[in-house]
């Protein structure tokens, strides 16, 4: 294997699309935007993944999505960079508690004061 070459077959287009969709739902715009927080290498930030790498990151993002108390840890690096709040997060922070509770109730959630 040559230096800098991925160790394994390339990820399928479906895996790359799914990974990008999960990154978008996590608040990132693209692979380069997620490079620091996710611990992507320069190659991965360019959208190049092996099948195993893509599967690992997809699993990590799905775990984070369904377990909000878990933090995303970078599997390939020990660097953790805080993310800037997204536009949605800024909007939600500026909304009143009453309007947020009303929206959740309209979606079928049960809301109570802490």
Backbone bond lengths (Angstrom), bond angles and torsions (degrees), N, CA, C in turn:
res aa  C-N    CA-C-N  psi(-1)  N-CA   C-N-CA  omega(-1)  CA-C   N-CA-C  phi
1 X - - - 1.447 - - 1.531 108.33 -
2 X 1.305 117.48 133.20 1.452 122.58 -179.74 1.518 110.85 -77.28
3 X 1.306 116.32 157.20 1.462 121.29 179.39 1.525 109.31 -64.95
4 X 1.321 115.32 133.48 1.464 120.62 177.84 1.512 114.67 83.27
5 X 1.321 117.46 -0.54 1.457 120.55 179.65 1.523 110.04 -89.46
6 X 1.325 117.34 143.80 1.462 119.84 178.91 1.525 111.40 -66.19
7 X 1.318 115.74 148.65 1.458 120.80 -179.22 1.522 109.32 -99.30
8 X 1.315 116.23 81.60 1.453 120.21 178.11 1.505 111.92 141.88
9 X 1.332 115.50 172.60 1.467 119.81 -179.35 1.533 110.70 -69.68
10 X 1.327 117.18 151.66 1.462 119.92 -178.79 1.531 111.70 -67.76
11 X 1.322 115.10 153.30 1.465 120.95 177.73 1.520 109.13 -66.55
12 X 1.324 115.63 149.80 1.463 119.81 177.46 1.522 109.60 -72.83
13 X 1.310 116.16 159.97 1.469 120.67 178.28 1.519 110.31 -60.22
14 X 1.322 117.03 -35.20 1.464 121.16 178.72 1.530 110.84 -64.67
15 X 1.338 117.52 -41.85 1.459 120.69 178.22 1.526 110.78 -63.13
16 X 1.332 116.95 -42.71 1.464 120.81 -179.39 1.519 110.10 -65.10
17 X 1.350 117.89 -41.60 1.473 120.72 177.81 1.518 111.03 -63.26
18 X 1.339 116.48 -43.41 1.466 120.19 -179.70 1.525 110.82 -64.32
19 X 1.327 116.88 -42.00 1.456 120.96 178.46 1.521 110.79 -62.70
20 X 1.327 117.29 -43.77 1.457 120.37 179.18 1.529 111.01 -64.31
21 X 1.323 117.86 -40.10 1.465 121.05 178.11 1.528 110.73 -62.96
22 X 1.330 117.38 -41.83 1.463 120.41 178.14 1.524 111.31 -66.59
23 X 1.322 116.88 -38.27 1.463 119.99 176.91 1.529 110.62 -64.63
24 X 1.331 116.37 -40.68 1.465 119.58 177.74 1.522 110.89 -62.29
25 X 1.323 117.20 -41.99 1.464 119.65 179.71 1.526 111.46 -69.28
26 X 1.336 117.47 -21.75 1.464 121.63 176.62 1.524 111.76 -85.30
27 X 1.344 117.36 -1.09 1.455 120.42 175.64 1.517 115.89 102.72
28 X 1.327 117.21 7.94 1.469 120.50 178.73 1.525 109.53 -99.07
29 X 1.326 116.20 150.17 1.460 119.81 -179.71 1.522 112.40 -87.70
30 X 1.330 116.91 -32.62 1.457 120.78 -179.81 1.524 109.49 -161.55
31 X 1.325 116.49 -173.87 1.459 120.57 -178.17 1.524 111.69 -65.27
32 X 1.325 117.08 -38.67 1.470 120.16 -179.73 1.522 111.25 -65.57
33 X 1.323 117.04 -38.14 1.455 121.41 178.49 1.526 110.74 -64.04
34 X 1.320 116.94 -32.43 1.466 121.49 -177.51 1.528 112.49 -90.74
35 X 1.312 117.81 1.99 1.464 120.67 -173.24 1.524 112.95 -57.17
36 X 1.305 118.45 -52.62 1.461 121.39 -178.55 1.520 112.82 -66.06
37 X 1.342 117.95 -56.79 1.459 119.42 -177.19 1.528 114.25 -60.91
38 X 1.319 117.08 -34.19 1.466 119.97 -178.08 1.528 112.61 -91.25
39 X 1.331 117.55 -13.45 1.456 120.37 -179.42 1.514 113.55 78.79
40 X 1.336 117.14 26.88 1.458 120.77 179.26 1.523 110.63 -67.99
41 X 1.327 115.76 146.16 1.458 121.19 170.99 1.531 108.03 -78.12
42 X 1.323 116.47 173.84 1.460 119.90 178.11 1.535 110.73 -61.09
43 X 1.317 116.77 -39.35 1.466 121.15 178.10 1.522 110.64 -62.78
44 X 1.323 116.89 -44.91 1.461 120.96 -179.92 1.523 111.88 -67.30
45 X 1.329 117.12 -34.96 1.462 120.47 177.59 1.523 110.81 -63.94
46 X 1.319 117.34 -22.78 1.452 122.27 175.50 1.520 113.05 -85.91
47 X 1.336 117.44 4.00 1.456 121.40 177.27 1.516 114.60 88.70
48 X 1.332 117.56 15.13 1.466 122.21 -179.07 1.530 108.81 -105.02
49 X 1.332 116.85 114.96 1.451 122.44 -178.99 1.527 109.93 -132.00
50 X 1.318 115.99 152.25 1.455 118.98 168.02 1.530 106.97 -83.96
51 X 1.306 116.44 167.05 1.471 120.05 179.27 1.521 111.09 -58.94
52 X 1.326 116.17 -43.84 1.464 120.42 -178.34 1.530 111.41 -66.24
53 X 1.332 116.92 -41.59 1.463 120.06 179.02 1.521 110.56 -62.57
54 X 1.326 116.64 -46.99 1.466 120.57 -179.73 1.522 110.30 -61.11
55 X 1.328 117.46 -43.45 1.464 120.78 179.80 1.528 110.67 -62.70
56 X 1.320 117.27 -40.09 1.460 121.35 179.25 1.523 111.10 -63.38
57 X 1.339 117.11 -47.11 1.463 120.43 -179.07 1.532 111.24 -68.04
58 X 1.323 117.43 -37.05 1.472 120.60 178.11 1.524 109.57 -62.91
59 X 1.319 116.68 -46.03 1.466 120.95 178.76 1.525 110.89 -61.69
60 X 1.316 116.15 -42.33 1.467 121.25 179.58 1.524 110.67 -61.39
61 X 1.328 117.09 -45.40 1.464 120.47 -179.27 1.521 111.87 -69.33
62 X 1.323 117.92 -37.06 1.466 120.61 176.62 1.518 110.68 -65.69
63 X 1.322 117.39 -41.05 1.463 120.97 176.78 1.524 110.35 -60.50
64 X 1.315 116.67 -43.28 1.469 121.41 178.54 1.521 110.80 -64.32
65 X 1.311 116.71 -39.89 1.463 121.48 -177.88 1.523 111.07 -64.69
66 X 1.321 117.92 -38.44 1.454 121.32 -176.77 1.524 113.65 -97.82
67 X 1.311 117.66 -2.59 1.458 122.43 176.71 1.521 108.58 -133.38
68 X 1.352 117.84 83.14 1.462 120.76 -172.42 1.521 114.49 -64.59
69 X 1.326 119.73 -15.48 1.455 120.07 179.31 1.517 111.91 -84.19
70 X 1.329 117.57 -13.04 1.451 121.95 179.67 1.519 109.33 -84.54
71 X 1.318 117.06 138.44 1.456 120.09 176.60 1.517 109.27 -98.42
72 X 1.316 116.07 149.54 1.459 120.57 178.35 1.522 107.79 -74.97
73 X 1.306 116.44 124.56 1.455 120.46 175.46 1.518 107.51 -111.00
74 X 1.291 115.31 142.26 1.458 120.15 -177.35 1.522 109.55 -76.23
75 X 1.349 118.44 117.09 1.445 119.71 -177.57 1.525 113.75 -73.59
76 X 1.327 118.73 -21.91 1.457 120.92 -175.99 1.517 113.08 -109.02
77 X 1.336 117.79 -0.66 1.457 121.14 179.44 1.518 108.59 -155.27
78 X 1.296 116.16 155.86 1.460 120.52 178.89 1.522 111.66 -99.59
79 X 1.327 117.51 24.14 1.449 122.52 -179.32 1.517 108.80 -96.85
80 X 1.329 116.34 129.47 1.458 120.99 177.99 1.520 108.19 -125.71
81 X 1.326 116.65 112.41 1.447 122.06 -179.34 1.514 109.14 -107.70
82 X 1.338 118.44 127.35 1.464 118.84 178.17 1.519 110.71 -66.68
83 X 1.333 114.82 142.05 1.456 120.51 179.81 1.516 110.20 -88.85
84 X 1.318 116.12 146.06 1.457 120.99 172.80 1.525 107.90 -73.71
85 X 1.343 117.90 144.38 1.466 119.49 179.74 1.529 111.31 -62.00
86 X 1.334 115.34 141.01 1.457 120.35 178.40 1.517 109.46 -77.86
87 X 1.321 116.50 170.36 1.457 121.40 179.17 1.527 110.32 -61.73
88 X 1.325 117.02 -38.88 1.466 120.80 178.36 1.520 110.99 -63.24
89 X 1.330 116.87 -44.18 1.457 120.12 179.48 1.524 111.34 -62.67
90 X 1.328 116.55 -39.96 1.472 120.01 177.98 1.523 110.53 -63.60
91 X 1.325 116.84 -41.64 1.457 121.10 179.79 1.520 110.89 -64.45
92 X 1.335 116.55 -44.24 1.457 120.16 -179.46 1.522 111.94 -64.72
93 X 1.323 116.85 -36.86 1.468 120.08 178.92 1.516 111.94 -66.72
94 X 1.321 116.57 -30.42 1.464 119.54 -179.01 1.530 112.44 -84.15
95 X 1.321 118.45 -12.68 1.466 121.66 179.75 1.528 110.03 -76.49
96 X 1.330 115.71 150.05 1.467 119.66 179.00 1.525 110.05 -74.05
97 X 1.321 115.45 156.19 1.462 120.93 179.07 1.522 110.64 -61.97
98 X 1.325 116.41 -36.99 1.458 120.76 -179.42 1.527 111.58 -63.98
99 X 1.329 116.61 -43.28 1.468 118.91 -179.07 1.527 111.03 -69.76
100 X 1.335 117.43 -35.91 1.463 120.07 176.52 1.527 110.67 -65.96
101 X 1.345 116.49 -42.71 1.463 120.14 178.80 1.524 110.44 -63.95
102 X 1.325 117.36 -41.46 1.466 120.57 179.37 1.527 110.80 -62.76
103 X 1.321 117.31 -40.72 1.466 120.78 179.00 1.520 111.00 -64.88
104 X 1.321 116.79 -43.82 1.465 119.86 178.46 1.528 111.36 -63.10
105 X 1.337 116.82 -41.05 1.455 120.28 179.10 1.526 110.94 -64.65
106 X 1.325 116.77 -36.38 1.465 119.34 178.62 1.531 111.36 -67.06
107 X 1.327 116.74 -19.65 1.469 121.40 178.10 1.527 112.07 -96.51
108 X 1.325 116.77 6.59 1.454 120.07 175.05 1.518 115.59 96.25
109 X 1.321 118.39 6.05 1.458 121.49 179.60 1.525 109.94 -83.64
110 X 1.309 116.42 152.26 1.456 122.58 172.52 1.524 106.70 -96.82
111 X 1.326 116.48 126.20 1.461 121.28 -174.87 1.522 109.04 -121.37
112 X 1.347 116.17 134.80 1.467 120.29 174.53 1.519 108.71 -140.97
113 X 1.326 115.41 156.37 1.460 120.34 179.41 1.519 110.22 -70.59
114 X 1.316 117.40 150.31 1.481 120.09 179.57 1.522 111.47 -69.62
